[in-house]
Each structure stands twice: as structure tokens, then as C-alpha cells.
Amino acid sequence: MTVEQAPGRSQARVMGLIALAHGASHFYQLALPPLFPHLKDSFAVSYTELGTLMTVFYVASGVAQTGAGFLVDRFPARTVLLGGLALLCIAILLMGPAPAFWMLFPLAVLAGLGNSVFHPADLSILTANIRRTRHGRAYGFHTLGGNLGYALAPIVMVGLALELGWRSALIVAGAGGLVLFLVLLFNRHLFLDASDEAPAAARPRVDEASAAVANGRGWLVAVRQGVAPLVSIPVMLCFAFFIFLSGATIGLQSFFPALMDQLYGLPVAEGAPLLSVFLFGASGGVLLGGFLAERTSSRHQLVIGAGLASAAAFFVAISLGLFPAAVLGVPFALAGILVGLTFPSRDMLVRETAAADARGRVFGFVYSGLDTGAAVAPLIVGLLLDQGDPRAVMWLIAALLLLGVVAAALAKGRQG
């Protein structure tokens, strides 16, 4: 049975399970930042030092993500996904009892390595299992799962910390992820591999390259064939787009309570929920964006441009104090919807750059741009907040979104 002949119910189950996995990845990315006020007091560290912890996590994830893409092209994507999820959950769980701040850094590295597998494995599984005409909604639900993970993290982690303490909150969160690991493990038979869907004509090139390496011949050719799909101009522009997008979103999320405190004088209990408003708005935008992406197959860059540019305008307006603190939820919700609306279109844009036999590599490399931007943004935002300049943070976020618009437009132009 081909992917196009597979029953819709089976495809829906695959979409749901992969969305859950992606949600876990994003939940754990945002598990620590809501606890930063507790960590700051417990370990007597600065916001810059806390930002460095997140930088370590994202550097590890970004560096490993392209390698994870190669693994997905060579081994079953479901195996790579399960291994990464287990490593991420265990690392978060072990952060709870860590007695010293420095011990969080090696655990952040392990968590980053686990996090590196999700985009190449998830998107390869979805591309191989879902009918092509449904790729827009499949990528949309995948992104929706991630956004919901982001949105739930501040609520869940702050609530657990208030009830149990920040250490127990991390232990409970990590243990919950291991339950999801078991669910995916028992349903792994549903996931085809990306290699099963690749054209037969693509496989001899891989086999030929492998044989050449095994015989001690043509290793340069093999390396060139492996790397070539990653250095095309459209792929590099997509990589840059993800750096800008991630720098903006992670820059906003990493120190959001502190940002709202300095910008509007809101305490953590009032500022933190606004982040969830933004993220739930983004989740709603993703739902609409999935269907929109299927109907704008040749105009993904226009959806991206309109959404991100409009969101940038809201962030500038917020930075200028044009909205009273009592109604800040409205512009944050609208900005979230506009950003989320673009996510399925961005994923479709990347799919169009990836050959069937190189999807794992291309997905892994391009989405490592998310980790690259995320690694740098917390450091810059932490420094700006330590200097008491929250308005500059909002302007930085807006500028990065506009740079993403330019990168997406150029990437689409070079595809044509």
C-alpha cells in the first residue's frame, strides 16, 4: 500500500502522535525559563548567566541537528526520534536534583542533543506517511503541537514550582515525557521511513557512494554528494530565515516575565500569562495557516511576509507603550496569530527545497537555524535586560522578523 492509498484514520494517528512528540520538544525548550526567578535566587546568578545556560542547550541542539538529519536518512526515523525523546526527558529530570548551577550545563548539552532529532525525524516521518495533498495541514498540526508545548510550559512549570518547588517541577516534567516515550514506542509500527518513500532512482547513488567509500575510492565524491543538497542557495536562505525567526521568538520567550516587568512594571504573576496568550494565539494561527499553505502553493513567501511584517508592527507598538497594560493581551494574541499563520508556509517552503533522498539532511540543516538563532538570542536579551533596556529588546525582535521576511522572499525567488 502506498502513502496515497493509506486510510485517512491511519494518517491522522500519525499526525497526532508526531504533534505530541513535537509538543514535548517545545515544552522542554521552555521548561527552564519560567523557573529563572527561582534559579536566580537559588544559585545567586545573573540573567546573563541564565541566558548562557539556554545558549548551551541550543548550541548543542543546533550543532547536532544536521548530524541527526544524516542519521534519519540512514536509519529508521522512528528510532532516531525515540532515542532523542528519551535523552531529552532524562536530562530535564536530572536537572531537578542538581546541587550546583554548573551541573546544569552538561545536562543542558544532553538535553540539546536529544532535542536535535525532532525536526529531521518528525518532518521525514510526516512527509513519508501523509498524502502530498495533505502536507500543509500535516506540517500545520506538527507546528501546532510545538506551539501548544510552548504555551503550556509557562503555566505548567510555574504551577508545579509553586506547589512542589522548582526542583520537583523539573523531575515531574521529565517523568511525564518518559510516559509519552512509551506511547510512541508502542505505536512505532505506524511510522514509515522517509527512505521508503524516496524514488528508487535515488537509492543507487547512495549505494554507489557507500560502495566507493567501502572500497577506499571516491570518498570525496561521497562527501560531496552528502553535503551538496545543504549548500544550495535556497537551502542556505531558508537556514538564514530560521535564524532570524528563532532569534525573534526565543528572544521574546526566554525572559518574558522580566521583560514585562521592566517595560510595563508587571509582576511575574501578571506578565507570565501574557506569554501563554501569545503562544496560544500562535497555535490558532497555525491551524489557519495549515489550510492556507495548501491553497497558496506558489505564494508561500507572501503569507510569510504579510504575517511577520504585521507582527513586527505590533511589537514596535507595544515597545512604544501604545497599549495600556490592562489590554496587552490583545496585541500579544494578534501578534501570535500572525506569526503562527506563517509556520506551515515556512515548512512547505523548506519541503520544496529538499530532494526526496535528502530530506533528513535538509530538514536537519535548515531547522538547525532555529537552534542557531535561539543560542544567540538569550545572551543578547539577557545583556539588554541587565542594562535595563527592555525597549531595545522589542525593537530587536521586530527587526529580526523583518529580516526573516527578506530571507523567505529571496529563498522562494531562487527556487523559481
C-alpha positions as CSV (number, residue, x, y, z in Angstrom):
1,M,0.0,0.0,0.0
2,T,1.4,3.4,-1.0
3,V,1.1,6.6,1.1
4,E,-1.6,7.9,-1.3
5,Q,-3.7,4.7,-0.6
6,A,-3.3,4.7,3.1
7,P,-6.5,5.2,5.1
8,G,-7.1,8.7,6.5
9,R,-7.6,7.4,10.0
10,S,-4.1,5.9,10.0
11,Q,-2.6,9.2,8.7
12,A,-4.5,11.2,11.3
13,R,-3.0,9.0,14.1
14,V,0.5,9.6,12.7
15,M,-0.1,13.3,12.6
16,G,-1.4,13.3,16.2
17,L,1.5,11.3,17.6
18,I,4.1,13.3,15.8
19,A,2.4,16.5,17.0
20,L,2.6,15.2,20.6
21,A,6.3,14.4,20.2
22,H,7.0,17.9,18.8
23,G,4.9,19.4,21.6
24,A,7.2,17.7,24.1
25,S,10.3,19.1,22.4
26,H,9.0,22.6,22.7
27,F,7.7,22.1,26.2
28,Y,11.1,21.2,27.4
29,Q,12.8,24.0,25.5
30,L,10.7,26.4,27.6
31,A,10.7,24.3,30.8
32,L,13.6,26.3,32.4
33,P,12.9,30.0,31.5
34,P,9.7,30.2,33.7
35,L,11.8,28.9,36.6
36,F,14.6,31.5,36.1
37,P,13.5,33.7,39.0
38,H,13.8,30.6,41.3
39,L,17.1,29.6,39.8
40,K,18.4,33.2,40.1
41,D,17.7,33.2,43.8
42,S,18.8,29.6,44.5
43,F,22.1,29.8,42.7
44,A,22.7,33.6,43.0
45,V,23.3,34.1,39.3
46,S,22.5,36.9,36.8
47,Y,20.1,36.9,33.9
48,T,23.2,36.8,31.6
49,E,24.4,33.6,33.2
50,L,20.9,32.1,32.9
51,G,20.9,33.1,29.2
52,T,24.2,31.3,28.8
53,L,22.6,28.1,30.1
54,M,20.0,28.3,27.3
55,T,22.7,29.1,24.8
56,V,24.5,25.9,25.7
57,F,21.3,24.0,25.2
58,Y,20.6,25.5,21.7
59,V,24.2,25.3,20.6
60,A,24.3,21.5,21.4
61,S,20.9,21.1,19.6
62,G,21.9,23.1,16.6
63,V,25.3,21.5,16.1
64,A,23.8,18.0,16.4
65,Q,20.7,18.7,14.2
66,T,22.4,18.3,10.8
67,G,24.0,15.1,12.0
68,A,20.6,13.9,13.2
69,G,19.4,14.6,9.7
70,F,22.1,12.3,8.3
71,L,21.0,9.6,10.8
72,V,17.4,9.9,9.6
73,D,18.5,9.4,6.0
74,R,20.4,6.3,7.0
75,F,18.4,4.7,9.9
76,P,14.7,4.4,10.7
77,A,13.5,7.9,11.6
78,R,11.3,6.5,14.4
79,T,14.3,5.0,16.1
80,V,16.2,8.3,16.0
81,L,13.0,10.1,17.3
82,L,12.6,7.7,20.2
83,G,16.2,8.0,21.2
84,G,16.2,11.8,21.2
85,L,13.0,12.0,23.2
86,A,14.3,9.6,25.9
87,L,17.6,11.6,26.2
88,L,15.8,14.9,26.4
89,C,13.4,13.7,29.1
90,I,16.1,12.1,31.3
91,A,18.3,15.3,31.1
92,I,15.4,17.5,32.2
93,L,14.5,15.1,35.0
94,L,18.1,15.1,36.3
95,M,18.2,18.9,36.4
96,G,15.9,18.9,39.3
97,P,18.2,17.4,42.0
98,A,21.3,19.2,40.6
99,P,23.0,20.7,43.7
100,A,25.1,23.3,41.9
101,F,24.5,25.7,38.9
102,W,27.4,24.4,36.9
103,M,25.9,20.9,36.9
104,L,23.0,22.2,34.8
105,F,25.4,22.9,31.9
106,P,26.3,19.3,31.0
107,L,22.7,18.3,31.4
108,A,21.8,21.2,29.0
109,V,24.2,19.7,26.5
110,L,22.5,16.3,26.8
111,A,19.1,17.9,26.5
112,G,20.2,19.8,23.4
113,L,21.4,16.6,21.8
114,G,18.1,14.9,22.5
115,N,16.2,17.9,21.1
116,S,18.2,17.9,17.9
117,V,16.4,14.9,16.4
118,F,12.8,16.2,16.3
119,H,12.6,18.3,13.2
120,P,14.5,16.0,10.8
121,A,12.8,12.9,12.2
122,D,9.3,14.4,12.6
123,L,9.2,16.0,9.2
124,S,10.7,13.0,7.4
125,I,8.1,10.7,9.0
126,L,5.2,13.1,8.1
127,T,6.5,13.5,4.5
128,A,6.7,9.7,4.1
129,N,3.3,8.9,5.8
130,I,1.0,11.7,4.8
131,R,-0.6,12.2,1.3
132,R,1.1,15.1,-0.5
133,T,-2.2,17.0,-0.8
134,R,-2.3,17.0,3.0
135,H,1.2,18.1,3.7
136,G,0.1,21.6,4.6
137,R,-2.2,20.5,7.3
138,A,0.3,17.8,8.5
139,Y,3.0,20.4,8.9
140,G,0.5,22.7,10.5
141,F,-0.6,20.2,13.1
142,H,3.1,19.4,13.7
143,T,3.8,23.1,14.4
144,L,0.6,23.4,16.4
145,G,1.9,20.6,18.7
146,G,5.1,22.6,19.2
147,N,3.3,25.8,19.9
148,L,1.0,24.2,22.4
149,G,4.1,22.8,24.1
150,Y,5.5,26.3,24.3
151,A,2.1,27.7,25.6
152,L,1.7,25.1,28.3
153,A,5.2,25.2,29.6
154,P,5.0,28.6,31.5
155,I,1.6,27.6,33.0
156,V,2.6,24.1,34.0
157,M,6.1,24.8,35.2
158,V,5.1,27.9,37.2
159,G,2.2,25.9,38.7
160,L,4.4,22.9,39.6
161,A,7.0,25.2,41.1
162,L,4.5,26.9,43.3
163,E,3.1,23.7,44.5
164,L,6.2,21.5,44.7
165,G,9.2,23.7,44.3
166,W,11.3,24.2,41.1
167,R,13.3,21.1,41.6
168,S,10.3,18.8,41.9
169,A,8.8,20.6,38.9
170,L,11.6,19.5,36.7
171,I,11.5,16.0,38.0
172,V,7.8,15.7,37.3
173,A,8.1,17.2,33.9
174,G,10.9,14.8,32.9
175,A,9.0,11.8,34.1
176,G,5.9,12.9,32.2
177,G,7.9,12.9,29.0
178,L,9.0,9.3,29.6
179,V,5.3,8.3,29.6
180,L,5.0,9.8,26.2
181,F,8.1,7.9,25.1
182,L,6.3,4.7,26.0
183,V,3.2,5.7,24.0
184,L,5.3,6.4,20.9
185,L,7.3,3.2,21.4
186,F,4.1,1.1,21.4
187,N,2.9,2.8,18.2
188,R,6.1,2.9,16.3
189,H,4.8,0.4,13.7
190,L,2.6,3.2,12.3
191,F,5.6,5.2,11.1
192,L,7.0,4.5,7.6
193,D,10.6,5.8,7.0
194,A,11.5,8.6,4.7
195,S,13.7,6.1,2.7
196,D,10.6,4.0,1.9
197,E,9.1,7.0,0.1
198,A,12.2,8.0,-1.8
199,P,12.3,7.3,-5.5
200,A,14.1,4.1,-6.4
201,A,16.3,6.1,-8.8
202,A,17.8,8.0,-5.8
203,R,18.9,4.9,-4.0
204,P,21.6,3.7,-6.4
205,R,23.5,6.9,-5.9
206,V,23.6,6.4,-2.2
207,D,24.6,2.7,-2.6
208,E,27.2,3.7,-5.1
209,A,28.7,6.3,-2.8
210,S,28.7,3.8,0.1
211,A,30.5,1.2,-2.0
212,A,33.1,3.7,-3.1
213,V,33.9,4.6,0.5
214,A,34.0,0.9,1.4
215,N,36.5,0.2,-1.4
216,G,38.6,3.2,-0.4
217,R,37.7,5.0,-3.6
218,G,35.8,8.2,-4.2
219,W,35.3,9.3,-0.6
220,L,35.5,12.9,-1.8
221,V,32.6,12.2,-4.2
222,A,30.6,10.6,-1.4
223,V,31.2,13.6,0.9
224,R,30.3,16.0,-1.9
225,Q,27.1,14.1,-2.6
226,G,26.1,14.1,1.0
227,V,26.8,17.8,1.5
228,A,25.7,19.2,-1.9
229,P,21.9,19.4,-1.0
230,L,22.8,21.6,2.0
231,V,24.8,24.3,0.3
232,S,22.4,25.3,-2.5
233,I,21.3,29.0,-2.3
234,P,17.6,28.3,-1.5
235,V,18.6,26.0,1.4
236,M,21.1,28.5,2.8
237,L,18.5,31.3,2.6
238,C,16.0,29.0,4.4
239,F,18.6,28.4,7.0
240,A,19.1,32.2,7.4
241,F,15.3,32.6,7.7
242,F,15.1,30.2,10.6
243,I,17.9,32.0,12.4
244,F,16.0,35.3,12.2
245,L,12.7,33.7,13.1
246,S,14.1,31.8,16.1
247,G,16.1,34.8,17.3
248,A,12.9,36.8,17.5
249,T,10.6,34.2,19.1
250,I,13.1,32.7,21.5
251,G,14.4,36.2,22.4
252,L,10.8,37.1,23.4
253,Q,10.1,33.9,25.3
254,S,13.4,33.4,27.2
255,F,13.0,36.4,29.6
256,F,9.4,37.3,29.0
257,P,8.4,37.9,32.7
258,A,11.5,40.1,33.3
259,L,10.8,41.9,30.0
260,M,7.2,42.8,31.0
261,D,8.4,43.8,34.5
262,Q,10.9,46.3,33.1
263,L,8.7,47.5,30.2
264,Y,5.3,47.8,31.9
265,G,6.0,47.2,35.7
266,L,4.0,43.9,35.7
267,P,4.9,41.3,38.4
268,V,5.6,37.8,37.2
269,A,2.2,36.5,38.1
270,E,0.7,39.1,35.6
271,G,3.4,39.1,33.0
272,A,4.0,35.4,32.5
273,P,0.4,34.6,31.4
274,L,0.8,37.1,28.5
275,L,3.4,34.8,27.0
276,S,0.9,32.0,27.0
277,V,-1.6,34.4,25.3
278,F,0.9,35.0,22.6
279,L,1.7,31.3,22.2
280,F,-2.0,30.2,22.2
281,G,-2.6,32.9,19.6
282,A,0.2,31.4,17.5
283,S,-1.4,28.0,17.9
284,G,-4.6,29.3,16.5
285,G,-2.7,30.9,13.7
286,V,-1.1,27.6,12.8
287,L,-4.5,25.9,12.4
288,L,-5.5,28.5,9.8
289,G,-2.0,28.6,8.3
290,G,-2.1,24.8,7.5
291,F,-5.1,25.1,5.2
292,L,-3.8,28.4,3.8
293,A,-0.5,26.8,2.9
294,E,-2.3,24.2,0.8
295,R,-4.1,26.9,-1.1
296,T,-1.1,29.1,-1.7
297,S,1.3,26.6,-3.1
298,S,3.2,29.2,-5.2
299,R,2.9,32.1,-2.8
300,H,4.3,30.9,0.5
301,Q,6.6,33.9,0.7
302,L,3.7,36.3,0.5
303,V,2.0,34.6,3.5
304,I,5.2,34.7,5.4
305,G,5.9,38.3,4.5
306,A,2.4,39.6,5.4
307,G,2.3,37.7,8.7
308,L,5.7,38.5,10.1
309,A,5.7,42.2,9.0
310,S,2.4,42.7,10.7
311,A,3.6,41.0,13.9
312,A,6.7,43.2,13.8
313,A,4.4,46.3,13.8
314,F,2.6,45.1,16.9
315,F,5.9,44.6,18.8
316,V,7.0,48.1,17.9
317,A,3.7,49.5,19.1
318,I,4.0,47.5,22.4
319,S,7.5,48.8,22.9
320,L,6.3,52.4,22.5
321,G,3.6,51.9,25.2
322,L,0.7,52.5,22.7
323,F,-1.3,49.8,24.5
324,P,-2.3,50.1,28.2
325,A,-1.1,47.3,30.4
326,A,-4.7,46.2,31.1
327,V,-5.2,45.3,27.4
328,L,-1.8,43.9,26.5
329,G,-3.3,40.5,25.9
330,V,-5.0,41.8,22.7
331,P,-1.8,42.8,20.8
332,F,0.1,39.8,22.0
333,A,-2.7,37.5,20.9
334,L,-2.9,39.2,17.5
335,A,0.9,39.1,17.0
336,G,0.9,35.4,18.0
337,I,-1.9,34.6,15.4
338,L,0.1,36.4,12.7
339,V,3.4,34.6,13.5
340,G,1.7,31.2,13.7
341,L,-0.1,31.8,10.4
342,T,3.3,31.7,8.7
343,F,4.6,28.4,10.1
344,P,3.0,25.9,7.8
345,S,4.0,28.0,4.8
346,R,7.6,28.1,6.0
347,D,7.6,24.3,6.3
348,M,6.2,24.0,2.8
349,L,8.9,26.3,1.6
350,V,11.6,24.1,3.1
351,R,10.0,20.9,1.6
352,E,10.2,22.4,-1.8
353,T,14.0,22.8,-1.4
354,A,14.6,19.2,-0.4
355,A,15.0,16.2,-2.7
356,A,13.3,13.0,-1.6
357,D,16.6,11.2,-0.9
358,A,18.0,14.1,1.2
359,R,15.0,15.3,3.2
360,G,16.5,14.3,6.6
361,R,19.7,16.2,5.8
362,V,17.9,19.3,4.5
363,F,15.3,19.3,7.3
364,G,18.1,18.8,9.9
365,F,20.4,21.5,8.5
366,V,17.7,24.1,7.8
367,Y,16.0,23.7,11.2
368,S,19.3,23.9,13.0
369,G,18.9,27.5,12.1
370,L,16.2,27.6,14.8
371,D,18.8,26.5,17.4
372,T,21.4,28.9,16.0
373,G,19.1,31.9,16.5
374,A,17.9,30.5,19.8
375,A,21.5,30.1,21.0
376,V,22.4,33.8,20.4
377,A,19.1,35.5,21.4
378,P,19.1,34.7,25.1
379,L,22.6,36.2,25.5
380,I,21.7,39.4,23.8
381,V,18.3,39.8,25.6
382,G,19.9,38.9,28.9
383,L,22.5,41.6,28.4
384,L,19.9,44.2,27.4
385,L,17.8,43.5,30.4
386,D,20.8,43.6,32.8
387,Q,21.3,47.1,31.3
388,G,17.7,48.0,31.9
389,D,16.8,48.5,28.2
390,P,13.6,46.5,27.5
391,R,12.5,48.7,24.6
392,A,15.6,47.7,22.7
393,V,14.6,44.0,23.1
394,M,11.3,44.6,21.4
395,W,12.9,46.5,18.6
396,L,15.4,43.7,18.1
397,I,12.5,41.2,17.9
398,A,10.7,43.3,15.2
399,A,13.9,43.8,13.2
400,L,14.6,40.0,13.2
401,L,11.1,39.3,11.9
402,L,11.6,41.7,9.1
403,L,14.9,40.1,8.1
404,G,13.1,36.8,8.0
405,V,10.6,38.3,5.5
406,V,13.5,39.2,3.2
407,A,15.2,35.8,3.5
408,A,12.0,33.9,2.7
409,A,11.3,36.1,-0.3
410,L,14.8,35.6,-1.6
411,A,14.6,31.8,-1.0
412,K,11.4,31.5,-2.9
413,G,12.8,33.6,-5.8
414,R,15.9,31.4,-6.1
415,Q,13.6,28.2,-6.2
416,G,11.9,29.7,-9.2
